[in-house]
Amino acid sequence: MTHSDSEPTAGEQGEKPLDPVVLERCRLVGLLFPWDMNRALELTLLKTFCLPSISGLLHQTGEFEQRPRKR
């Protein structure tokens, strides 16, 4: 299986690679339910980052603007 930007991988800090079964499940969910996955991610971002304390901290540190792929 080749790597694509949509596949989850180990993080920058050197975590161990994800289990191939988990990778396959993530790939299948993305293929079978793309609209649902996008809405779920949008709602998660909204729920988390609209809290005043979190949004203020992210704005102060510049994390949300400078490293959006981390989310």
Buried (B, 14 or more C-beta within 10 A) or exposed (E): EEEEEEBEEEEEEEEEEBEEEEBEEBBEEBEEEEEEBEEEEEEEEEEEBEEEEEEEEBEEEEEBEEEEEEE
